[in-house]
Amino acid sequence: MSFTVLNNDKLSHARSGLLKLPRIELQTPLFMPVCTSGTPKGLTMSTLDNIGYKMVVCNAYHLFLKPGSRFIKNNFKDLHNFSNWKNAILTDSGGFQIWSLDSLVKIQDDGALIKSHIDGKLNKITPEISIQIQEELNSDIMMIFDDCPKPNSEYSIILDSINRTSKWAKRSKNAKKSSNLLFGIVQGGIHKELRRLSAEQMVEINFDGYAIGGLGLGEGPQLTYEITEYLNEMLPQDKPRYSMGIGRPEDIIESISYGIDIFDCVVPTRNARNGTLFTFDGKINIKNTKYSNNNNPIDINCSCGACLNYSLGYLRHLYVNNEISAIQLMTEHNLNFYHEFIENIKISINNCNFTDYKNNFLERYLQK
């Protein structure tokens, strides 16, 4: 593995880079569609490949529950073969479930006891078990098992959490047997001094890359940006940075200006299922009756299947009648928008006009 910064923006911390993995070379910045159980909701993996995506994020904990990481390894060799995805896979360790499944989780010093939302069975996940699961899946980039508290938790709770995460990080690294990459995760909630402490702990352990966890969970965009900017100086410049779960277009482009390279989020796919479409001129709510007789595509400049073949009026008809094809077409469009959005950002950094592109995009997208 190697990571090379190719270009730096002169007016911000935005950068483009080349991340070389054994399987594939990835150009950053990049966005990873969320494929929790080995597929994006509403689409096939082949559609992601056709759009141009080179890495997805899958959830190790969910795949551990069903169909089982050992099952995948024994019957299909790894998650790549199981899902017929030839490009890169990053797996979340299961640490996020400590936050998302809060009522079903009991934190212990050596790991977490998580009650399955499928059958109610109690599963003990430790750093060692998390790494084992991820290695059975054979993801290209693995994440340490971390404790992700609510960002507004009491100071003492977050301090205990990041010290626990530091111990789990060391155990995660010691448990790794494969050549797959392993990223550390910086926690610390909304407290900058705790973010600094967590960053120092992660850098001291020395990982292949570093993620910022626990953002985008209700702290508000301004705090998200402040913490991201604050951590820019603390994380190694020669390692990739990943902002976990940050996915609104305005948040992505702001975070890139503070030195972030990698993103993932359910925003494009979940919004499609809820009737929201993304365009460079802002969002469209397909449920609005004004689109009933609209003969135009979602975006006249978009090359996705929905825009090339169908009108907004027809898509609205499909959506309000609960046709599955509406979700497929709208999800494809949103992910195509995100891919083009990231590609445009990459081009602007390489052409040394990122700040102009950012300002123009935000003015147009947010209709300022």
C-alpha positions in Angstrom: 0.0 0.0 0.0 1.1 3.5 -0.7 -0.6 6.9 -0.6 0.7 9.8 -2.6 -0.6 13.4 -2.5 -0.7 14.5 -6.1 -1.9 18.1 -5.8 -2.7 20.6 -3.0 -5.1 23.5 -3.3 -3.3 26.7 -2.5 -6.3 28.4 -0.8 -7.5 25.5 1.4 -6.3 22.1 2.6 -8.0 20.2 -0.3 -5.9 17.6 -2.0 -6.0 14.9 -4.6 -4.1 11.7 -4.1 -3.4 8.2 -5.3 -4.1 5.3 -3.0 -2.4 2.1 -4.3 -3.9 -1.1 -2.9 -2.9 -4.7 -4.0 -6.1 -5.1 -5.9 -6.6 -1.6 -7.4 -5.4 2.0 -7.5 -7.8 4.6 -6.2 -7.8 8.3 -6.9 -8.9 10.5 -4.1 -11.1 12.3 -3.1 -13.6 9.4 -3.4 -17.1 8.6 -2.2 -18.1 5.0 -1.3 -21.7 3.9 -1.7 -23.0 2.1 1.3 -23.5 -1.6 0.6 -24.3 -2.8 4.2 -25.1 -6.4 3.3 -23.0 -6.6 0.2 -25.2 -4.6 -2.1 -26.5 -1.0 -2.5 -30.2 -0.8 -1.6 -32.2 -0.7 -4.8 -29.3 -1.4 -7.2 -26.9 -4.1 -8.3 -23.2 -4.1 -7.8 -22.7 -4.1 -11.6 -24.6 -0.8 -11.8 -22.1 0.8 -9.3 -19.3 -0.5 -11.5 -20.9 1.0 -14.6 -21.3 4.3 -12.9 -17.6 4.3 -12.2 -17.3 3.5 -8.5 -14.1 1.8 -7.4 -14.7 1.2 -3.7 -17.8 0.5 -1.5 -18.3 0.2 2.2 -19.9 -3.0 3.7 -20.8 -3.7 7.3 -18.8 -6.5 8.9 -21.3 -6.8 11.8 -24.3 -7.2 9.6 -22.5 -9.7 7.4 -21.4 -11.6 10.5 -25.0 -12.0 11.5 -26.3 -13.0 8.1 -25.2 -15.0 6.1 -22.0 -15.2 8.3 -18.5 -14.2 7.5 -17.3 -17.8 8.0 -20.0 -19.0 5.6 -18.8 -16.4 3.0 -15.2 -17.5 3.3 -15.9 -21.2 3.3 -18.3 -21.2 0.3 -17.3 -18.2 -1.8 -13.7 -17.5 -0.7 -14.4 -13.9 0.2 -16.9 -11.0 -0.1 -15.6 -9.9 -3.5 -16.5 -13.3 -5.0 -19.7 -13.5 -3.1 -20.9 -10.2 -4.4 -19.1 -10.3 -7.7 -17.4 -7.0 -7.0 -13.9 -6.8 -8.5 -13.1 -3.4 -7.1 -12.2 -2.4 -3.5 -14.2 -3.0 -0.3 -13.9 -1.2 3.0 -15.6 -2.8 6.0 -16.9 -1.0 9.0 -15.8 -3.0 12.1 -19.1 -3.0 13.9 -18.2 -0.1 16.2 -20.9 2.1 14.7 -23.5 -0.4 15.9 -22.5 0.6 19.5 -24.1 4.0 18.6 -26.9 2.9 16.1 -28.1 -0.1 18.2 -27.7 1.7 21.5 -30.5 -0.1 23.4 -29.2 -3.5 22.3 -25.6 -2.9 23.3 -23.8 -3.4 26.6 -20.2 -2.0 26.6 -17.6 -4.0 28.4 -13.9 -3.4 28.9 -12.9 -6.2 26.5 -15.6 -5.6 23.9 -19.3 -5.2 23.3 -22.3 -7.5 23.9 -24.8 -6.8 21.1 -28.2 -8.3 21.0 -29.0 -9.3 17.4 -31.9 -7.3 15.8 -32.6 -10.4 13.7 -33.1 -13.2 16.3 -32.4 -11.6 19.7 -29.2 -13.7 20.1 -26.4 -12.1 22.2 -23.1 -11.7 20.3 -19.9 -10.7 22.0 -17.8 -8.6 19.6 -14.2 -7.9 20.6 -11.4 -6.3 18.6 -10.0 -9.7 17.9 -13.4 -11.1 16.7 -14.0 -7.9 14.6 -10.7 -8.3 12.8 -11.3 -12.0 12.3 -14.7 -11.2 10.7 -13.1 -8.6 8.4 -10.3 -10.9 7.4 -12.8 -13.7 6.6 -14.6 -11.2 4.4 -11.1 -10.2 3.0 -11.9 -6.5 2.7 -9.2 -4.3 1.2 -9.4 -1.8 4.1 -10.5 -2.8 7.6 -11.4 -0.6 10.5 -10.5 -1.0 14.1 -13.2 -1.9 16.5 -14.1 1.3 18.3 -16.5 2.7 20.9 -18.7 5.3 19.2 -20.6 7.3 21.9 -23.2 10.0 21.3 -21.3 13.2 20.5 -23.1 15.1 23.2 -22.4 12.6 25.9 -20.9 13.7 29.2 -17.2 14.6 29.1 -16.2 11.8 31.4 -18.1 9.2 29.3 -16.4 10.3 26.1 -13.0 10.3 27.8 -13.5 6.8 29.0 -14.7 5.9 25.5 -11.6 7.2 23.7 -9.3 5.5 26.1 -11.2 2.3 25.6 -11.0 2.8 21.8 -7.2 3.3 22.1 -6.9 -0.1 23.9 -9.2 -1.7 21.3 -7.1 -0.1 18.5 -3.9 -1.7 19.8 -5.7 -5.1 20.1 -7.1 -4.7 16.6 -3.7 -4.1 15.2 -2.1 -7.0 17.1 -4.9 -9.3 15.9 -4.4 -8.5 12.2 -2.8 -11.4 10.3 -3.5 -10.4 6.7 -1.9 -7.8 4.5 -5.2 -5.9 4.3 -5.0 -2.3 5.3 -6.2 -1.2 8.8 -7.4 2.3 9.6 -7.5 3.8 13.1 -10.6 5.9 14.2 -10.4 9.2 16.0 -13.3 9.7 18.4 -13.9 12.4 21.0 -17.4 13.8 20.4 -17.6 17.6 20.3 -14.7 18.2 22.6 -11.6 19.4 20.8 -9.1 18.5 23.5 -10.5 14.9 23.5 -10.3 14.8 19.7 -6.7 15.8 20.0 -6.0 13.1 22.6 -7.7 10.5 20.4 -5.8 11.6 17.3 -2.5 11.4 19.2 -3.3 7.9 20.4 -4.2 6.7 16.9 -1.1 8.3 15.3 1.2 6.7 18.0 -0.2 3.3 17.2 0.5 3.9 13.5 -2.2 2.8 11.1 -2.3 2.7 7.3 -4.9 5.5 7.4 -7.1 7.5 9.8 -10.8 7.9 10.0 -12.8 10.6 11.9 -15.7 8.9 13.6 -18.7 10.2 15.6 -19.5 13.2 13.3 -22.7 13.9 11.5 -24.6 12.5 14.4 -26.6 15.6 15.4 -23.8 18.0 16.4 -24.6 20.3 13.5 -22.6 21.2 10.4 -20.6 24.0 11.9 -19.2 21.8 14.7 -18.6 19.1 12.1 -16.5 21.5 10.0 -14.6 22.9 13.1 -13.6 19.5 14.3 -12.6 18.3 10.9 -10.4 21.5 10.4 -9.0 21.1 13.9 -7.9 17.5 13.1 -6.3 18.4 9.8 -3.0 19.4 11.5 -2.9 16.4 13.7 -3.3 13.6 11.2 -0.3 12.6 9.1 -0.2 14.3 5.7 1.1 11.1 4.0 -1.8 8.9 5.1 -5.4 8.9 3.7 -8.1 10.5 5.8 -11.7 9.1 5.9 -14.7 11.0 7.4 -17.1 8.3 8.3 -20.8 8.8 7.5 -20.4 12.3 6.2 -22.5 12.5 3.0 -24.5 15.7 2.3 -22.9 17.3 -0.8 -22.3 20.6 1.1 -20.6 18.7 4.0 -18.4 16.7 1.6 -17.1 19.7 -0.2 -16.5 21.6 3.0 -14.7 18.5 4.5 -12.5 18.2 1.4 -11.4 21.8 2.0 -10.1 20.6 5.4 -8.1 17.7 4.0 -10.5 14.7 3.9 -10.0 12.1 1.2 -12.6 9.5 1.6 -16.4 9.5 2.4 -19.3 7.2 2.7 -23.0 7.8 3.5 -26.5 6.5 3.0 -27.7 10.0 1.9 -27.9 9.3 -1.9 -29.6 5.9 -1.6 -31.9 6.7 1.4 -33.0 10.0 -0.1 -33.9 8.3 -3.4 -36.1 5.9 -1.5 -37.7 8.9 0.2 -38.4 10.7 -3.0 -35.5 13.2 -3.1 -33.2 13.6 -6.1 -29.9 15.5 -6.2 -29.0 17.9 -9.0 -26.3 20.6 -9.2 -29.2 23.1 -9.0 -30.4 21.7 -5.7 -32.7 18.9 -4.6 -35.9 17.8 -6.2 -38.8 16.3 -4.2 -40.5 14.0 -6.6 -43.6 13.8 -4.4 -44.4 17.5 -5.3 -47.4 17.6 -7.6 -45.8 20.2 -9.8 -43.7 17.5 -11.4 -46.8 15.5 -12.5 -46.8 16.8 -16.1 -43.1 17.7 -16.3 -41.6 16.4 -19.6 -38.0 17.2 -18.6 -35.5 14.8 -17.2 -34.2 15.1 -13.7 -31.1 16.8 -15.1 -30.6 17.5 -18.8 -26.8 17.2 -18.4 -26.9 13.9 -16.5 -26.0 10.6 -18.3 -27.7 8.2 -16.0 -30.4 5.8 -17.3 -33.2 7.7 -15.6 -32.2 11.0 -17.2 -31.5 9.6 -20.6 -34.8 7.7 -20.9 -37.5 9.1 -18.6 -39.2 12.4 -17.6 -39.8 13.7 -14.2 -43.5 13.2 -14.8 -43.0 9.5 -15.5 -40.7 9.0 -12.5 -43.2 10.7 -10.2 -45.9 8.4 -11.6 -43.7 5.3 -10.8 -42.9 6.6 -7.3 -46.4 7.5 -6.2 -47.6 4.1 -7.4 -44.9 2.4 -5.3 -43.2 0.8 -8.4 -39.8 -0.8 -7.5 -38.4 0.6 -10.8 -38.8 4.2 -9.3 -36.4 3.4 -6.5 -34.0 1.7 -8.9 -33.9 4.7 -11.3 -33.8 7.4 -8.6 -31.0 5.6 -6.7 -29.0 5.2 -9.9 -29.4 8.9 -10.6 -28.4 10.0 -7.1 -25.3 7.8 -7.1 -24.4 9.1 -10.6 -24.7 12.6 -9.3 -22.4 11.9 -6.4 -19.8 10.3 -8.7 -19.9 13.2 -11.1 -19.8 15.6 -8.1 -16.6 14.0 -6.7 -15.0 13.8 -10.1 -15.6 17.5 -10.7 -14.0 18.3 -7.3 -11.0 16.1 -8.2 -10.6 17.9 -11.5 -10.8 21.3 -9.8 -8.0 20.4 -7.3 -5.8 19.1 -10.1 -6.5 22.3 -12.1 -5.8 24.5 -9.1 -9.3 26.1 -8.9 -10.9 24.1 -6.2 -12.0 27.1 -4.1 -13.7 28.7 -7.1 -15.5 25.5 -7.8 -16.5 25.1 -4.2 -18.0 28.6 -4.0 -19.8 28.3 -7.3 -21.1 24.8 -6.5 -22.5 25.9 -3.1 -24.1 29.1 -4.6 -25.8 27.1 -7.2 -26.7 24.0 -5.2 -27.9 25.9 -2.1 -29.5 28.7 -4.2 -27.7 31.4 -2.2 
